[in-house]
Amino acid sequence: MSIRLSVVDRNGGEHEVETAPQGSLMETLRELDYGVSAICGGMCSCATCHVYIAPEWVAKLPERQSDEGDLLAELQFRQDNSRLSCQIQLQPEHDGLRVILAPEE
Amino acid sequence: MSDTHTEDHIYIVGAGHAGGELAFALRQQGYAGPLTVIGEEAYLPYQRPPLSKAYLKGECEATALYLRQQAAYEKANIGLLLSRRVERIDRANKKLVFDDGREVTYSKLGLATGGRARRMTISDAARAERTRNFHYLRNIDDVMAIRERFQEGQRLVVIGGGYVGLEVAASAIARDVKVTVLEALPRVLARVTAPQMSEFYETIHRNAGVDLRTNIEVTGLDFNEAGDAVTAVHCTGGVVIPADFVVVGIGLLPNTELAQAAGLEVDNGIVVNEYAVTSDPDIVAAGDCTSHPSVFCGRRIRLESVPNAVEQARVAAGSLAGKPKVYDSVPWFWSDQYDLKLQMTGLSQGYDQFVLRGSMQNKSFAAFYLKQGRLIAVDAVNRAQEFMVAKRMVAACKPFDPAALADETVPLKNLAGPVQAAAPQA
């Protein structure tokens, strides 16, 4: 089975992305040619997989762990709905999730 | 193979992190013509850092290491020639010659040839390399062989106390392997960090159960009767250490031979300018194999790091796509061992002052390296937030007050100045 994500690229373009509900959100976004660079590969070391979560989805995702919050705290483009996509494990209930790619720092 | 000289075709030699990124970055920057990545290994471009960590511990499979899955290459129309080796670059005719004699014609070329594990030079090494339990660590196949031996109680001797050796030791301890680490220099991580950091990591490894020895050189090896396995490692001082398997991590050699033979300038790496262009304007290079001018350091450097591979590959792609930009990133690195998240920014070579903020005992600190008052590097252990601040501070290339750096009552970001506020989105 697969789920559908709505991804907004850095030029404001909307994309519907079909993906398997497994692995991290970053792994799905990394596949896209407009996607995230995710330099550290999901170690929560670099903050280059930064996304904004659509407001209606923020509360439906597990809360940030400490390292994630620490990295986000110092980003120039941080917002309240900022997340590191490597720290979000995709689940079947994420069907319809809408994310906006944050500008590169 | 039929080639027309009128058609563009960009080839990238090397399918590692830099090669993969260079290909996709070319598409992102608007190059729509034929594009092919050539790699010696059988795998799609993949991440190497987990090779000494999660993949070694058996926590993930090879496909999880891929930077992008096969479908992404098909969608981007990026060709892959895997398990293929380029033997020669014929610059006069703009051809690549493969080891099986086949040829292709390039319009532009990207070199992302990376590096290979430095081999041991002792006389027993050649024989050891033919056994089944003596390993270097650079690629997936190396690690597949090593991790089969990660069984409780097996005796591992790690030769080399650099990041790879120490990460292997930490991964092995997690699998209840008995580990000895041998470092020829007086301390581990000697080339890259301060004595205080070396001592910290030595203590961590010893407390975890590693038999870590410094100032000790390997002089020879014992073999079993069949000659297909190493059974012990001989060292200076008559020390003999029995081994069920051996992993050697004594550094990396850049793969520059192809470039050198083609007459490109090589000096501890393929020489490129700030746009990642080699001495041939039709050839760019990126990643571990390059010697590049560092705006930050004020000299030429060669880096072995993923951030450098990715960021330089993008600059190289820009040059090929007619959108040149200067590569001016500040180097950064990471290493995960046990419960320690080490993040480093800048290069500490030549520092004259070491300032510690926080507590090594509590495994939470940042180490600052200053040179004539200017902050040149920071190592942060389990301090992700301060690392992010430190990146900005090091990039600023300016002096900081050592007493203020050490003072934990003042948040580090107060010294760095505020993050520029960005306009909200979405």
Interface residues (C-beta under 8 A of the other chain):
Chain A: V8 G23 R30 E31 L32 D33 Y34 S37 I39 C40 G41 M43 C44 S45 C46 A47 Y52 A54 D67 D70 L71 A73 E74 L75 Q76 F77 R78 Q79 N81 I100 A102 P103
Chain B: F24 R27 Q28 Q47 P49 P50 A64 L67 R68 Q69 A71 A72 K75 A76 V306 P307 V310 W332 W334 D336 K341 Q343 R383 A384 Q385 M388 V389 R392 K413 V419 Q420 A421 A422 P424 Q425 A426
